[in-house]
Amino acid sequence: LATAAPRLRAQADEKTLTKNCVSVLLKFANKAKSKKVGPRALQALNLVLEYDPDQKRARSELGFRKVKGEWVGLPKEKRKKWRDKAKYSDRYKILEEWAKTATALSTQHAKLGLKLQESGSTARAIYHLEKAVYYNPNNKDANVALGYKQGDGFYGTDAQLAFAARMKQVEVKAVEFAR
């Protein structure tokens, strides 16, 4: 019974994370659609389904209908075409918006990952911390919690840091030889 409480709390935390991430991604998809950057909206909607495979709005936008309790996709020719009809400036705005969205997703995953790590749920903690780093490779808390060390512009293992340092030496030598 004592181990059930933390497990239930972790499940509730993961549900909250899912809800928050779905919300952030749907907001981004709406902005991408409004700026006519179809491929980015499609990408965000597909990510929504990774968090919540039964998310009604994302499913219907992607051309699925619920038939007898199961999602059925429309034939390919009837599905929406996710074309990019944006102006250059709008495409750039969406790129900036994605950076904000990815940072928000990273923060959500890092918070939960650190909380799970403290409670001893190592496997789930690693999953969320790696997700945090996936969305934002410079998320210091997540990288440090995964055991990575800060290098020159990146986080990595001791071997990766040593490799990067050696490559820097090789680069300096190559430039020297080129002169």
N, C-alpha and C positions, 0 to 999 in steps of 0.2 A: 504494500500500500504506500510505503514511503517513496518508492521509486516511481509510482504512477503519477504523483503530483508534478514532478519536473517534466515528465514525458507529456502530460496534458498541457502544461504551460508552453512547452516547445511547439506542440501542435498548434496551439492558439497563436503563438508568435509567427509561425510559418504561414498561417491563414492570413494574418494581418499583413505580412510581407507580400503575399500573393496579391491581396486586395490593393495595396499601395502601388506595387509595380504595375499591375494591370491598369490602374488609374493613370499613372504617369505615361505609360505607353499609348493608351487610348488618346490622351491629350496630345501627345506628339503626333499620332496618326492623323488626328483632326487638323492640326496645323499643316502637316505635310500635304494633306488633301486640299486644304484651302489655298495653298500656294502652288498647287498642281504638280507636286513632286510625287507622282504615283508610286515609283519603286520604293521610296522611303516609307510611305504609308503602308505599303504591302509588307515590308520588312517588319515594321512595328506591329502590325496585326498578327503576323506569324509568330512574333515573340510573345504576344499576348496569349496565344494558344499553347505556347510552351509552359506558361504559368498556369493557365486555366483552360484545358482542352474543351470545356463545355461553355465557354464564354459566348453568350448569345450574340452580342453585337458584333464581335470580331468574326464569328462564324458566318453571320448573315452578310456582312460586308465582303467576305471572301467567297461568297456564292454558295453557301451551304443552306439547306433547309432541313428542318427536323421532320422526319417521317417515321411514325410509330416508335418514337423515343430514340431514334438514331439520326446522326447528322449525315446527310447525303449531299454530295457535291453536284452542282449543276454540270451539264455537259460542257466540255472545254469551250466550245463555240459560243455558249451563252454566258460564260463568266465575264466579269468586268476585266477590261484590259487596263493594266496599271502603267500607263504611259507617263513619261516626263514631258510636260508641256509648260514647264516653268520658265520664267525669265531668269537670267543669270543671277541677278540680285536676290531673287526669292530662293533660288537653290542655295545660295550662300547663307541666307538667313536660316534655312532648314538645317544646314550643316552646323551652324552655331547652336541651334536648338537641340540637335542630336547630342552635341557635346554636353549640354546642360542635363539632358535626359539621362545620358549614360552615367554622368557623375551622380545624379540622384539615385539611380538604380544601384550603383556601386556602394553608395552610403547606406542604403537600406540593407543590402546583403552583408556589408561589413559589420553593421550594428548587430544583426542577428548572429552572424558567425562568431563574433567575439563573445556574445552572451552564451551561445551554445558551448563554446570552448571553455568558458568559466564553469559551466554546469557539468562538464565531462562528456558531452555528446560529441566526441572527436570527429567521427565520420561526417556528420551533418555540418559541423563547424567548418571542416575543410571544404566541403562542397560550397557553402555560402561564401567563405573567404576567397576561394578560387573564382567564383562568380563575380565578386567585388573587384578582383584584380582584372578579370576579363573586361568588365565595363570601364574600369579606370586603372590602367597599369601603374599609375603613380599614387594609388591609395596606400599611404604609408602604414596605417594601422593594420590593414589586411595583409600587406606584404610582410611586415614584421611578425604578425601572428602566425604566418605560414613558415616562418623561419628564414626569410630572405634578408639579406643585408643591403644597405644602400650603396650603390656604386656611383659612377659618374653619369648621372642622368637615367639610371635604371636600378631595379632591384634584382638580386639574384643570389645564387648559392656562392660559396667560397670559390668553387671551381670556375663558375661563370665570371665572377669578378676578376679572378686571376687571368682568365682567357682574354677578357676585354683589356686588361692592363697590358698584356703581352701584345695584343693587336695594335694598341696605341704605340708601343715601342717600335713595332714593325712599320707602322705608318710613318713615324718620325724618321726612321732609317730610310724608308723608300723615298721620302721627300728629299732627304739629304743626298741620296744617290742621284735623284733626278736633277738636282741643281748642278 
